[in-house]
């Protein structure tokens, strides 16, 4: 069984995410960080970004997320592209009988729309994401939700090898909370140093190498 992150792993959602963060910051009169710092916001939950990086209160975080979604659900969602080799990778894993599921800190609603838009959903047993209320947003909670739903669907084989595939340290930490190893991908938003420092079991440079490791 393979749990897959979405942003930075299957698709490059960076342009849409960053444009929507800027939109929220503009509404609140907050100056944009430089591009290099902005890219560090790709991957972590929005509440962490607005709270830790900008020191927002709970009420301000709620407002910033609402403004972010105001643009994201109409425009930013599709300022996005599938990484080269991902459709072929998912097809080959599906053909090999490997159960595939998404575990993303992006809300399930948004993740599902993206995966359906790019016709990647056909390979997935379940799409696990955060909830819009913000009660399930950290990666460990999302993975727990994904595993629970796979169990309900009869797709969780306790004896099968399980691995998380992601591009940021949050993927590694969330998976380790459940005793799951992570394969870090280097085409996303995290660095080799970040992923190794978090404890990723393996690193891969492209989807073809990932496929060879999983099949």
DRENKE-904759 format. One record per residue: y, x negated, z of N, C-alpha, C, CB in turn; residue in one letter. Coordinates in pm, 1 decimal, always signed. Atoms other than C-alpha are relative to their C-alpha. Glycine has a CB too. Example, Ala and Ser with C-alpha at 12.3 -4.5 7.8 and 13.67 -1.06 7.14 Angstrom:
! residues 2
> n_py n_px n_pz ca_py ca_px ca_pz c_py c_px c_pz cb_py cb_px cb_pz aa
> -119.0 -89.0 +0.0 -450.0 -1230.0 +780.0 +120.0 -90.0 +0.0 +2.7 +99.2 +124.6 a $
> -119.0 +82.0 -6.0 -106.0 -1367.0 +714.0 +109.0 +77.0 +73.0 +46.2 -41.4 -141.5 s $
! end
This chain:
! residues 215
> n_py n_px n_pz ca_py ca_px ca_pz c_py c_px c_pz cb_py cb_px cb_pz aa
> -118.3 -84.6 +0.0 +0.0 +0.0 +0.0 +123.6 -88.4 +0.0 +0.4 +95.9 +121.9 x $
> -124.0 +76.6 +10.2 +347.0 -124.6 -90.3 +118.4 +90.7 +31.6 +15.1 -62.8 -141.4 x $
> -125.9 -66.6 -31.1 +669.4 -6.9 +72.1 +111.1 -77.0 -70.7 +24.9 +7.5 +155.6 x $
> -103.3 +62.3 +81.9 +968.2 -73.9 -151.5 +139.1 +38.9 +46.6 -18.3 +38.0 -145.8 x $
> -142.0 -24.8 -17.1 +1335.5 -109.8 -72.9 +54.1 +47.5 -136.0 +75.9 -129.5 +51.7 x $
> -57.6 -47.4 +126.4 +1566.9 +43.4 -336.4 +114.3 -89.5 -47.2 +50.0 +143.7 +15.4 x $
> -116.7 +78.1 +41.6 +1912.1 -119.9 -355.9 -27.5 -149.3 +12.7 +123.2 +38.2 +83.4 x $
> +22.8 +144.0 -1.5 +1881.2 -485.4 -451.2 -144.0 -39.7 -22.3 +45.9 -56.1 +128.4 x $
> +142.2 +27.4 +22.9 +1506.6 -453.0 -506.1 -47.3 +64.0 -129.9 -84.4 +51.2 +117.7 x $
> +33.2 -68.8 +125.0 +1450.0 -190.9 -776.2 +121.3 +14.9 -90.0 -59.2 +136.7 +29.1 x $
> -121.2 -19.2 +80.0 +1808.7 -128.2 -886.8 +116.1 -79.3 +56.7 +36.7 +147.9 -7.0 x $
> -124.2 +66.3 -41.0 +2142.7 -307.1 -877.6 +105.0 +107.9 +21.4 +47.9 -105.6 -106.8 x $
> -93.7 -106.6 -34.7 +2348.7 -44.0 -698.7 +133.7 -55.1 +47.3 -59.6 +89.1 +107.4 x $
> -119.1 +64.2 -55.1 +2616.8 -295.6 -601.9 +133.2 +54.8 -46.4 -4.1 -140.9 -31.5 x $
> -131.0 -48.7 +44.9 +2903.2 -177.3 -824.1 +38.1 +134.0 +61.4 +1.4 +12.0 -150.1 x $
> -30.8 -131.8 -54.6 +2880.0 +182.4 -706.9 +25.2 -3.5 +149.5 -112.1 +95.5 -29.9 x $
> -16.3 +8.8 -145.1 +2838.4 +97.0 -338.7 +134.3 -62.4 +36.1 -114.2 -81.2 +61.9 x $
> -123.4 +69.9 -34.9 +3129.0 -147.1 -330.6 +123.3 +79.8 -41.0 +3.0 -137.5 -65.7 x $
> -113.3 -83.1 +41.6 +3360.3 +80.9 -527.7 +23.8 +113.9 +98.9 -24.0 +56.7 -140.8 x $
> -13.6 -111.3 -94.9 +3289.4 +360.1 -278.8 +44.4 -47.0 +137.2 -131.3 +74.9 +12.1 x $
> -52.6 +56.8 -125.1 +3345.7 +136.6 +23.4 +149.7 -23.6 -14.1 -72.8 -132.9 +36.4 x $
> -143.8 +21.5 +22.8 +3681.6 +37.1 -127.0 +76.5 +132.8 +2.9 +23.1 -71.4 -135.5 x $
> -61.5 -133.6 +1.1 +3759.4 +406.5 -182.0 +21.9 +49.4 +143.4 -89.0 +100.7 -78.8 x $
> -11.9 -42.0 -139.6 +3693.2 +478.3 +186.4 +104.8 -83.0 +73.7 -135.6 -11.5 +70.8 x $
> -97.8 +86.2 -66.4 +3896.5 +177.9 +302.5 +141.6 +34.4 -43.4 -29.4 -147.1 -29.7 x $
> -132.4 -39.8 +49.5 +4188.5 +281.7 +80.5 +49.5 +125.0 +71.3 -4.3 +24.4 -151.7 x $
> -37.7 -124.6 -66.3 +4187.3 +627.3 +237.4 +47.1 -25.7 +142.8 -117.7 +97.9 +0.4 x $
> -32.8 +29.4 -139.6 +4210.9 +469.1 +582.2 +106.3 -108.9 +14.0 -124.9 -41.6 +74.4 x $
> -106.1 +100.6 -3.2 +4476.1 +213.2 +485.3 -46.7 -136.9 +44.5 +109.0 +45.3 +89.8 x $
> +57.4 +128.1 -41.5 +4245.8 -83.0 +544.3 -11.3 -91.8 -121.3 -139.1 +20.1 +66.9 x $
> +3.1 +96.5 +109.7 +4277.4 -394.6 +328.1 -143.5 -36.9 -35.4 +79.5 -125.9 +36.9 x $
> +133.9 +39.7 +44.7 +3972.9 -488.0 +119.5 -24.9 -147.1 +33.4 -16.5 +24.4 -152.3 x $
> +38.5 +141.8 -8.4 +3789.8 -810.7 +209.8 -15.3 -56.8 -141.6 -133.3 -17.3 +81.1 x $
> +19.9 +59.1 +132.8 +3738.5 -1058.7 -73.5 -138.8 +36.0 -52.3 +17.7 -154.3 +4.9 x $
> +124.5 -42.8 +65.2 +3453.3 -1008.6 -318.7 -123.8 -58.0 +66.7 +1.6 -39.8 -146.1 x $
> +116.3 +64.0 -62.9 +3220.4 -1256.3 -145.1 -38.0 +72.4 +129.0 +29.1 -149.0 +29.3 x $
> +30.3 -72.0 -124.0 +3250.8 -1076.1 +189.2 -48.1 +141.2 -29.5 +123.3 +4.6 +91.2 x $
> +42.0 -135.2 +36.4 +3219.9 -736.9 +21.7 -148.3 +3.4 -34.4 +82.7 +52.0 -118.0 x $
> +140.5 -0.1 +41.3 +2881.9 -836.8 -119.0 -95.5 -5.2 +119.0 -27.0 -117.5 -92.3 x $
> +86.4 +0.9 -118.1 +2748.5 -889.4 +233.1 -23.4 +141.4 +51.9 +61.2 -87.0 +110.4 x $
> +15.4 -138.3 -43.0 +2785.7 -511.9 +278.8 -110.8 +71.2 -77.3 +131.3 +74.7 -16.6 x $
> +106.5 -59.7 +80.3 +2510.5 -448.6 +23.1 -133.1 -16.0 +72.2 -6.1 -64.6 -141.0 x $
> +128.2 +5.0 -69.7 +2192.9 -357.6 +208.0 +2.7 +66.3 +135.6 -43.5 -141.1 +15.6 x $
> -2.6 -61.9 -132.9 +2286.2 -274.5 +569.8 +46.4 +145.5 -5.7 +91.2 -79.6 +93.1 x $
> -50.2 -138.2 -6.9 +2346.3 +88.5 +671.9 +152.7 +3.2 +4.6 -57.6 +72.0 +123.6 x $
> -146.2 -11.9 +2.8 +2704.2 +206.3 +615.7 +60.0 +1.0 +140.0 +40.9 +126.4 -74.0 x $
> -53.8 -7.6 -136.1 +2752.1 +281.7 +984.7 +13.8 -139.6 +60.2 -90.3 +87.8 +89.2 x $
> -8.5 +137.4 -49.6 +2679.3 -84.2 +1065.3 +116.7 -73.3 -64.4 -130.9 -75.4 -26.8 x $
> -109.2 +66.2 +71.4 +2920.8 -205.5 +799.1 +135.6 +42.8 +53.9 -8.4 +30.0 -149.1 x $
> -130.1 -48.1 -45.0 +3209.0 +15.0 +906.7 +23.8 -29.5 +148.2 +11.7 +149.5 -25.5 x $
> -16.1 +25.0 -142.3 +3143.3 -36.5 +1276.7 +14.2 -147.5 +33.5 -115.9 +57.0 +74.5 x $
> +1.4 +141.2 -36.7 +3063.1 -407.1 +1298.8 +106.1 -82.1 -72.1 -134.9 -57.9 -28.1 x $
> -92.9 +82.5 +78.0 +3278.6 -546.6 +1019.1 +145.0 +45.5 +13.8 -39.7 +2.0 -146.0 x $
> -136.6 -50.4 -5.4 +3581.6 -322.1 +1059.5 +39.1 +54.3 +137.9 +17.6 +107.7 -103.3 x $
> -32.0 -40.3 -135.8 +3560.1 -233.9 +1428.4 +37.7 +145.6 +14.7 +109.5 -83.0 +50.9 x $
> -34.5 -142.2 -4.6 +3576.5 +140.6 +1364.0 -67.6 +69.3 +117.9 -39.7 +68.9 -131.0 x $
> +58.1 -85.8 -102.9 +3517.2 +396.8 +1636.6 -101.9 +93.3 -65.1 +110.8 +81.6 +74.3 x $
> +98.8 -94.3 +53.8 +3242.0 +658.5 +1599.1 +65.9 +102.9 -90.5 -74.2 +70.7 +113.8 x $
> -70.4 -100.0 +80.4 +3494.9 +910.6 +1469.5 +47.7 -60.6 -131.9 +119.4 +57.7 +78.3 x $
> -45.9 +66.6 +122.3 +3637.6 +661.1 +1220.1 -116.8 -29.0 -93.2 +73.7 -130.4 +34.0 x $
> +118.5 +23.9 +82.2 +3287.9 +569.3 +1101.4 -40.4 +127.4 -72.7 -116.7 -51.6 +86.1 x $
> +35.8 -128.1 +61.6 +3209.2 +936.0 +1039.0 +94.7 +32.5 -114.3 +2.3 +113.0 +104.3 x $
> -99.5 -28.7 +104.9 +3532.5 +972.5 +841.2 -21.2 -92.6 -120.5 +144.7 -16.5 +55.7 x $
> +18.8 +96.4 +109.6 +3469.7 +655.3 +637.9 -123.7 +34.1 -82.4 -11.8 -143.1 +55.6 x $
> +122.5 -36.0 +71.7 +3115.5 +763.0 +551.9 +21.7 +125.9 -83.5 -116.4 +21.1 +98.9 x $
> -28.8 -123.1 +75.0 +3239.8 +1108.6 +447.9 +80.7 -30.8 -125.1 +76.0 +100.9 +88.2 x $
> -79.5 +37.5 +118.0 +3499.5 +951.1 +216.5 -85.2 -77.3 -99.5 +122.6 -84.3 +41.1 x $
> +91.1 +74.7 +87.0 +3238.5 +710.9 +79.0 -84.1 +96.9 -81.7 -91.0 -93.9 +82.8 x $
> +88.5 -94.9 +68.6 +3004.8 +999.5 -4.6 +77.1 +91.1 -94.8 -75.9 +84.3 +101.9 x $
> -82.7 -83.4 +87.5 +3289.4 +1198.5 -157.2 +2.3 -56.8 -141.4 +143.3 +11.2 +55.2 x $
> +0.6 +63.5 +132.4 +3302.7 +947.0 -441.2 -141.4 -30.7 -47.2 +82.4 -128.4 +2.5 x $
> +132.0 +47.1 +38.4 +2942.4 +826.7 -431.4 -83.8 +107.7 -65.9 -71.9 -53.2 +119.7 x $
> +86.7 -105.8 +51.7 +2771.0 +1160.0 -493.2 +44.4 +51.0 -136.6 -4.4 +114.8 +97.7 x $
> -49.1 -45.1 +129.8 +2989.9 +1228.6 -796.5 +3.0 -112.3 -104.1 +138.4 +58.8 +15.3 x $
> -22.6 +110.4 +93.9 +3046.5 +885.8 -951.0 -85.2 -122.8 +33.1 +147.4 -38.6 -0.4 x $
> +59.3 +129.0 -37.3 +2913.4 +586.8 -757.5 -150.7 -6.6 -11.4 +37.7 -33.2 +138.3 x $
> +146.1 -6.0 +5.5 +2551.8 +701.3 -756.9 -56.0 -62.8 -127.2 -46.2 +143.8 +10.2 x $
> +51.3 +44.9 +128.9 +2514.9 +613.3 -1124.0 +72.9 -123.6 -53.3 +10.3 +112.0 -100.4 x $
> -53.4 +132.1 +32.3 +2725.8 +295.7 -1126.1 -108.7 -99.6 +44.5 +142.0 -27.9 +72.2 x $
> +128.0 +51.7 -46.5 +2382.8 +142.5 -1107.8 -85.0 -35.9 -121.0 -73.1 +103.3 +90.7 x $
> +90.4 +35.1 +109.7 +2114.3 -20.1 -1323.5 -132.4 -49.7 +56.3 +63.5 -107.4 -91.9 x $
> +133.7 +45.6 -41.0 +1741.0 -96.0 -1302.0 -14.6 -147.5 -38.1 -113.4 +87.0 -67.1 x $
> +22.5 +141.1 +30.1 +1652.1 -464.4 -1279.8 -106.3 -14.0 -108.7 -42.2 -77.1 +127.1 x $
> +96.9 +27.4 +106.3 +1466.7 -604.1 -1580.2 -138.1 -23.1 +60.0 +43.5 -122.4 -83.9 x $
> +137.9 +19.9 -42.1 +1090.9 -584.0 -1535.7 -48.9 +96.1 +106.1 -15.9 -136.5 +49.5 x $
> +41.4 -92.2 -106.4 +1091.6 -319.0 -1263.3 -84.5 +116.7 -52.8 +122.9 +54.4 +71.7 x $
> +85.8 -108.7 +49.3 +959.0 -26.9 -1474.1 -142.2 -46.7 -30.5 +60.9 +61.3 -124.9 x $
> +132.1 +53.9 +33.6 +674.0 -244.9 -1599.3 -78.0 -36.1 +126.6 +14.1 -123.7 -90.7 x $
> +64.5 +33.7 -126.9 +601.1 -367.3 -1245.8 -58.4 +124.5 +65.8 +100.0 -68.1 +94.7 x $
> +47.0 -121.9 -65.3 +576.0 -14.7 -1103.3 -116.7 +61.5 -77.2 +114.7 +101.6 +12.9 x $
> +108.8 -53.2 +81.2 +356.7 +94.7 -1394.2 -128.9 -77.8 +24.8 +37.0 -4.5 -148.9 x $
> +120.3 +81.6 -18.4 +117.1 -197.0 -1345.0 -60.2 +20.6 +139.1 +32.5 -148.6 -21.7 x $
> +50.9 -23.6 -135.4 +90.1 -138.8 -968.9 -62.6 +137.9 +10.9 +112.4 -15.0 +103.3 x $
> +53.3 -136.5 +3.2 +38.7 +232.8 -1024.0 -135.5 +1.6 -70.1 +98.6 +95.9 -71.2 x $
> +125.0 +6.0 +76.0 -230.2 +161.0 -1284.6 -111.6 -66.6 +80.8 +21.6 -75.7 -131.4 x $
> +98.5 +70.7 -81.5 -401.6 -69.3 -1032.8 -44.0 +82.2 +121.0 +56.7 -133.3 +46.1 x $
> +38.3 -88.0 -110.0 -427.3 +221.0 -788.2 +66.7 -30.8 +131.8 -145.2 -5.5 +18.5 x $
> -72.1 +34.9 -122.8 -181.5 +78.1 -537.0 +97.2 +112.2 +35.6 +75.9 -135.2 -16.5 x $
> -90.7 -105.5 -45.5 +1.0 +341.6 -332.2 +138.6 -60.6 +20.8 -52.2 +66.9 +131.8 x $
> -137.6 +49.0 -6.9 +377.2 +292.6 -366.9 +89.2 +103.8 +67.4 +53.2 -33.4 -141.3 x $
> -94.2 -90.8 -65.4 +647.8 +441.8 -146.9 +132.2 -71.9 +21.2 -56.6 +51.7 +135.2 x $
> -133.3 +54.1 -25.8 +1020.4 +390.5 -98.4 +31.0 +9.1 +148.3 +107.1 +74.7 -82.5 x $
> -58.9 -1.3 -134.1 +1169.9 +294.5 +238.8 +137.5 -63.4 -13.1 -90.4 -76.9 +106.0 x $
> -136.1 +46.3 +22.2 +1547.3 +268.4 +201.0 +94.3 +56.4 +104.6 +47.3 +38.4 -139.3 x $
> -102.8 -48.2 -92.5 +1846.2 +296.0 +433.0 +98.3 +93.6 -69.8 +75.4 -118.0 +61.7 x $
> -80.2 -98.9 +73.5 +2011.4 +503.1 +158.7 -53.3 +139.3 +33.0 -4.4 -26.5 -155.5 x $
> +50.4 -135.3 -25.4 +1994.2 +879.4 +228.3 -103.6 +42.9 -103.4 +115.4 +99.4 +1.3 x $
> +107.3 -44.7 +88.5 +1682.1 +1039.2 +82.4 +54.3 +76.8 -119.5 -98.8 +86.6 +76.4 x $
> -61.0 -79.3 +107.3 +1898.5 +1278.4 -121.9 +48.9 -90.2 -113.1 +116.8 +84.1 +54.8 x $
> -54.4 +90.9 +101.2 +2076.4 +992.1 -300.2 -109.7 -82.3 -66.0 +103.8 -92.9 +62.5 x $
> +108.6 +82.0 +54.7 +1765.0 +776.9 -339.6 -82.7 +79.1 -100.2 -90.1 -52.4 +112.7 x $
> +80.4 -83.0 +89.1 +1573.6 +1064.3 -497.0 +71.6 +23.7 -131.7 -33.0 +133.2 +66.3 x $
> -76.7 -21.3 +123.4 +1851.0 +1137.6 -747.9 -2.3 -124.7 -88.7 +145.5 +38.2 +33.4 x $
> +0.5 +125.7 +76.5 +1863.3 +770.3 -851.9 -136.7 -24.2 -62.8 +38.4 -119.1 +90.6 x $
> +134.5 +26.5 +50.2 +1488.2 +733.0 -886.7 -40.7 +98.8 -108.4 -100.0 +4.5 +113.8 x $
> +26.8 -98.7 +104.9 +1461.0 +1056.4 -1085.9 +81.5 -29.9 -125.4 +31.1 +141.7 +50.4 x $
> -87.6 +32.5 +114.7 +1755.5 +953.5 -1307.8 -59.9 -112.1 -84.7 +141.0 -41.2 +49.3 x $
> +56.9 +114.2 +71.6 +1583.5 +625.5 -1398.2 -150.1 +16.6 -28.0 +23.2 -127.3 +79.8 x $
> +140.1 -33.9 +24.8 +1239.0 +794.4 -1417.9 -96.6 -97.8 +65.5 -26.3 +4.8 -148.4 x $
> +88.0 +86.7 -78.0 +1090.1 +566.1 -1153.0 -79.6 +79.1 +102.7 +81.0 -108.6 +69.5 x $
> +62.9 -82.3 -104.4 +988.6 +849.9 -919.9 -146.0 +33.4 -30.8 +78.3 +128.8 +18.1 x $
> +135.8 -39.2 +39.7 +669.9 +920.9 -1119.1 -106.8 -93.2 +57.4 -10.8 +2.5 -151.7 x $
> +96.8 +98.0 -51.5 +506.1 +611.0 -968.0 -11.1 +4.4 +152.8 +39.6 -140.8 -44.6 x $
> -14.3 +7.2 -145.1 +586.7 +693.4 -604.4 -72.6 +112.8 +71.6 +145.6 +2.3 +37.4 x $
> +67.1 -100.6 -81.7 +376.3 +870.9 -344.2 +98.8 +70.6 +92.1 -111.8 -64.2 +82.2 x $
> -99.4 -59.3 -90.5 +682.3 +930.8 -123.5 +129.6 -79.6 -8.8 -52.6 +3.3 +146.9 x $
> -131.5 +63.9 -4.2 +1055.5 +856.7 -111.5 +54.4 +17.3 +141.2 +98.2 +61.3 -107.5 x $
> -48.1 -4.4 -137.6 +1156.9 +771.2 +243.7 +138.1 -61.4 +10.5 -96.8 -72.2 +93.2 x $
> -136.7 +49.2 -13.9 +1525.1 +734.6 +324.4 +61.7 +42.3 +130.8 +85.0 +48.3 -114.1 x $
> -75.1 -42.3 -116.9 +1789.9 +787.1 +586.6 +32.4 +148.3 -11.5 +129.0 -83.2 +15.7 x $
> -45.5 -139.4 +4.3 +1906.5 +1134.1 +683.9 +152.1 +2.7 -1.1 -55.6 +81.2 +120.9 x $
> -144.8 -9.0 +13.6 +2260.6 +1252.1 +614.2 +69.8 +11.6 +135.0 +36.5 +118.2 -86.8 x $
> -59.9 -14.7 -133.6 +2318.3 +1321.8 +985.0 +19.2 -134.5 +69.9 -87.2 +90.5 +86.7 x $
> -16.2 +132.6 -57.6 +2288.5 +950.3 +1061.9 -91.5 -30.4 +116.4 +138.2 -17.2 +43.2 x $
> +91.4 +24.9 -111.4 +2008.7 +984.0 +1319.2 -116.3 -90.5 -40.2 -53.6 +131.8 +53.7 x $
> +105.7 +88.4 +50.5 +1762.8 +789.7 +1097.9 +60.1 -86.8 -109.3 -123.2 +81.8 -54.1 x $
> -63.5 +85.0 +99.6 +1939.6 +500.4 +930.9 -46.9 -144.8 +4.7 +147.7 +4.5 +17.6 x $
> +45.9 +138.5 -2.0 +1800.4 +167.8 +1054.5 -137.7 -8.9 -64.9 -4.2 -54.9 +144.9 x $
> +119.1 +15.6 +83.3 +1511.4 +23.5 +857.1 -129.0 +31.0 +75.0 -6.2 -140.4 -54.6 x $
> +122.7 -28.1 -75.6 +1250.7 +44.4 +1134.5 -24.8 +150.1 +9.9 +8.3 -61.4 +140.9 x $
> +14.3 -145.6 -9.9 +1317.8 +418.5 +1175.5 -38.2 +59.9 -134.2 +129.9 +63.8 +50.6 x $
> +33.1 -50.5 +133.7 +1303.8 +475.3 +800.0 -146.5 -29.0 -33.6 +93.0 -63.2 -106.5 x $
> +140.3 +33.6 +25.7 +970.8 +292.3 +774.7 -92.4 +89.1 +81.8 -27.0 -148.1 +32.1 x $
> +81.0 -89.7 -83.7 +833.0 +496.6 +1065.9 -10.1 +137.9 -64.6 +60.5 +11.9 +142.2 x $
> -2.9 -130.4 +67.7 +937.8 +815.7 +885.2 -88.5 -1.5 -124.6 +144.8 +38.0 -38.4 x $
> +79.8 +12.1 +122.7 +780.1 +696.0 +559.4 -149.1 +0.7 +31.6 +37.1 -128.6 -75.9 x $
> +141.9 +7.3 -37.0 +449.4 +612.1 +727.0 -50.8 +133.8 +52.5 -22.1 -109.0 +105.4 x $
> +40.3 -131.7 -52.4 +440.7 +945.7 +910.8 -23.4 +98.7 -114.0 +107.3 +55.3 +96.6 x $
> +12.6 -94.4 +111.3 +494.6 +1139.8 +588.3 -116.6 -36.4 -90.9 +129.5 +4.4 -80.9 x $
> +115.7 +41.3 +79.7 +237.7 +934.4 +396.9 -129.6 +42.5 +68.3 +1.1 -152.7 -22.2 x $
> +117.7 -44.5 -75.2 -10.9 +1013.4 +673.2 -22.8 +149.5 -20.5 +16.2 -31.5 +150.3 x $
> +9.5 -145.1 +20.3 +64.9 +1386.0 +639.6 -52.0 +31.3 -140.1 +137.5 +67.1 +21.9 x $
> +40.6 -20.9 +138.7 +15.8 +1358.2 +262.8 -141.2 -51.7 -28.7 +98.5 -67.5 -92.8 x $
> +132.7 +56.3 +20.6 -318.6 +1183.9 +310.4 -0.4 -123.9 -86.4 -88.7 +101.8 -60.7 x $
> -11.1 +118.9 +84.3 -192.2 +870.2 +133.7 +6.0 -128.5 +81.1 +122.5 +10.1 -87.5 x $
> -7.7 +118.3 -84.3 -191.6 +634.0 +430.9 -140.1 -45.0 +39.1 +85.0 +27.5 +125.3 x $
> +130.9 +57.6 -29.3 -506.1 +419.8 +445.0 +18.8 -110.2 +103.5 -68.5 -55.4 -129.7 x $
> -21.9 +94.5 -109.7 -506.8 +241.1 +779.0 -68.6 -134.2 -24.3 -49.5 +59.7 +130.4 x $
> +74.0 +124.1 +25.6 -752.6 -18.6 +645.7 +55.4 -79.4 -118.2 -145.6 +31.7 -24.8 x $
> -53.3 +66.5 +119.2 -553.3 -103.1 +334.4 +105.2 -103.2 +38.9 +60.1 +103.3 -97.4 x $
> -106.7 +98.4 -18.9 -329.8 -407.9 +311.8 +133.4 +69.4 -22.2 -16.5 -122.0 -96.8 x $
> -131.4 -61.0 +13.4 +31.0 -305.3 +364.5 +106.6 -108.3 -0.9 +25.8 +100.7 +113.6 x $
> -107.3 +98.3 +8.2 +343.8 -497.0 +267.5 +130.8 +71.6 -33.1 -32.2 -109.0 -106.5 x $
> -134.8 -47.6 +31.8 +718.9 -431.9 +253.7 +59.5 -95.9 -101.9 +90.5 +9.9 +128.9 x $
> -68.7 +82.4 +99.3 +917.4 -556.8 -46.8 +148.9 +31.1 +9.3 -55.0 +26.3 -145.2 x $
> -143.6 -22.8 -12.7 +1291.1 -604.1 +2.2 +80.1 -126.0 -21.9 +31.7 +56.9 +135.2 x $
> -87.9 +112.1 +34.0 +1591.2 -826.7 -50.8 +91.1 -44.9 +114.0 +84.0 +37.1 -117.5 x $
> -89.3 +35.8 -110.1 +1769.0 -838.7 +289.6 -77.4 -15.6 +130.2 +109.6 +105.5 +16.4 x $
> +64.3 +22.2 -129.0 +1689.0 -942.2 +645.5 -35.0 +130.0 +71.0 +89.3 -83.3 +88.3 x $
> +26.5 -129.0 -62.9 +1703.8 -576.9 +751.0 -138.1 +53.4 -40.6 +109.7 +101.2 -37.8 x $
> +132.8 -40.6 +46.0 +1392.5 -511.6 +541.0 -108.0 -73.5 +79.4 -16.2 -27.6 -151.6 x $
> +97.8 +81.6 -71.8 +1209.7 -794.8 +714.8 -11.3 +45.4 +145.9 +38.9 -149.4 -6.8 x $
> +0.4 -39.3 -141.3 +1312.5 -695.0 +1067.5 -60.6 +139.9 +17.7 +143.7 -3.4 +57.1 x $
> +54.1 -135.0 -10.0 +1232.2 -328.0 +1005.5 -150.1 +3.3 -16.9 +63.8 +89.1 -102.2 x $
> +144.5 +5.2 +23.3 +887.6 -408.5 +870.2 -72.7 -66.7 +115.9 -30.3 -74.3 -129.9 x $
> +65.3 +71.9 -110.2 +807.0 -654.7 +1149.5 -11.6 +87.5 +124.5 +77.6 -128.1 +33.4 x $
> +8.0 -92.0 -113.7 +879.1 -380.1 +1403.5 -127.1 +84.1 -4.8 +122.4 +91.3 +3.1 x $
> +124.3 -75.7 +17.5 +566.7 -212.7 +1261.6 -118.1 -91.1 -31.5 +16.3 +102.9 -111.0 x $
> +108.4 +94.5 +26.2 +358.9 -529.3 +1221.7 -30.5 -17.5 -147.5 -123.7 +44.2 +70.5 x $
> +18.4 +8.1 +145.5 +409.8 -531.8 +843.1 +70.9 -124.1 -52.9 +53.9 +128.3 -70.7 x $
> -62.3 +115.7 +64.2 +475.6 -850.5 +642.7 +92.7 +45.1 -112.2 -107.2 -96.2 -54.6 x $
> -95.2 -29.4 +107.4 +763.3 -861.2 +393.9 -4.9 -108.1 -106.9 +142.7 +12.8 +56.0 x $
> -22.5 +90.0 +112.8 +784.1 -1014.8 +49.2 +147.6 +12.0 -35.7 -93.7 +34.7 -123.9 x $
> -142.3 -0.7 +32.1 +1146.1 -1112.6 -10.5 +22.9 -27.3 -147.6 +74.2 -102.8 +84.3 x $
> -31.6 +20.3 +141.6 +1286.5 -1079.4 -361.6 +136.2 -68.7 -10.9 -0.2 +135.9 -77.9 x $
> -119.7 +83.8 +10.1 +1551.6 -1326.8 -473.1 +97.1 +44.1 -108.2 -39.9 -141.3 -25.4 x $
> -94.1 -48.5 +101.5 +1713.5 -1119.7 -748.1 +98.7 +101.4 +59.7 -76.7 +63.9 -117.5 x $
> -85.0 -100.5 -62.2 +1885.3 -888.6 -497.8 +122.2 -58.5 +67.4 -78.6 +77.8 +99.6 x $
> -125.7 +33.6 -65.8 +2166.0 -930.4 -245.1 -14.3 -101.7 +112.0 +62.0 +123.3 +54.1 x $
> +20.9 +96.4 -107.4 +2009.5 -1157.4 +15.9 -36.9 -137.1 -54.5 -108.3 +49.2 +94.6 x $
> +30.2 +137.3 +41.1 +1964.9 -1533.9 -0.1 -138.1 -42.9 +48.8 +106.9 -96.5 +53.2 x $
> +126.7 +57.7 -45.1 +1653.2 -1745.4 +39.1 +7.7 -32.6 +148.6 -34.7 -126.9 -81.3 x $
> -16.9 +38.7 -139.9 +1791.2 -1872.9 +370.8 -6.7 +122.8 +91.6 +133.9 -73.9 +19.3 x $
> +0.4 -122.5 -80.5 +1849.7 -1519.5 +501.0 -141.1 +55.2 +15.6 +90.8 +105.9 -63.2 x $
> +133.2 -60.1 -2.4 +1503.6 -1395.8 +409.3 -99.9 -85.8 +77.3 -49.9 +21.9 -141.8 x $
> +90.0 +88.5 -73.2 +1317.8 -1701.2 +539.0 +35.1 -0.5 +148.7 +6.4 -143.0 -57.1 x $
> -43.7 -1.1 -138.9 +1526.0 -1699.1 +856.0 -44.5 +124.2 +74.1 +148.9 -11.5 +6.9 x $
> +44.2 -125.7 -60.3 +1427.9 -1337.1 +917.0 -151.5 +5.0 +16.9 +46.2 +117.7 -84.6 x $
> +145.4 +4.4 -13.6 +1060.1 -1423.4 +874.3 -78.3 +58.0 -115.6 -38.5 +70.2 +121.3 x $
> +73.0 -50.1 +116.6 +968.5 -1309.3 +522.5 -124.1 -85.4 -23.9 +90.7 +0.5 -125.8 x $
> +126.3 +72.3 +18.2 +606.2 -1400.7 +449.4 -3.7 -76.4 -131.6 -117.0 +96.6 +6.2 x $
> -3.2 +61.9 +132.2 +668.8 -1482.1 +81.7 +134.9 +29.3 -64.6 -116.9 +51.7 -89.2 x $
> -118.0 -24.2 +81.7 +959.3 -1512.8 -161.9 -42.1 -4.1 -146.4 +112.4 -104.7 +29.5 x $
> +29.4 -0.6 +143.4 +948.6 -1429.0 -533.4 +130.5 +3.7 -78.5 -90.1 +120.7 -37.9 x $
> -121.3 +13.4 +80.0 +1198.1 -1501.9 -809.9 +17.4 +109.0 -104.5 +0.5 -132.2 -67.2 x $
> -11.1 -103.6 +103.4 +1118.4 -1219.1 -1053.1 -111.2 +101.9 +18.0 -5.8 -62.1 -142.3 x $
> +100.8 -105.4 -15.0 +920.4 -894.8 -1083.4 -139.3 -37.3 -48.9 +44.8 +120.9 -72.7 x $
> +130.8 +41.3 +50.6 +643.7 -1062.1 -1280.8 -78.9 -75.3 +107.8 +16.6 -88.2 -125.4 x $
> +65.7 +74.4 -107.8 +565.9 -1300.4 -993.7 -36.0 +93.4 +115.1 +90.8 -114.3 +50.3 x $
> +30.4 -97.5 -103.1 +583.8 -1010.2 -751.7 -128.3 +76.6 -35.2 +118.2 +97.3 +18.4 x $
> +119.3 -70.5 +44.9 +325.8 -823.4 -958.0 -125.3 -82.3 +19.1 +13.7 +38.5 -144.4 x $
> +116.5 +89.6 -13.0 +92.3 -1122.9 -955.7 -42.4 -11.8 +146.7 +32.4 -140.9 -58.0 x $
> +28.9 +14.0 -142.0 +118.8 -1141.8 -578.0 -63.0 +127.4 +57.2 +127.7 -34.4 +76.3 x $
> +42.5 -128.4 -56.4 +48.3 -771.7 -523.1 -131.2 +52.7 -56.6 +106.4 +101.4 -22.5 x $
> +120.8 -57.2 +63.4 -232.0 -694.1 -766.6 -122.9 -82.4 +33.3 +17.2 +8.2 -152.9 x $
! end
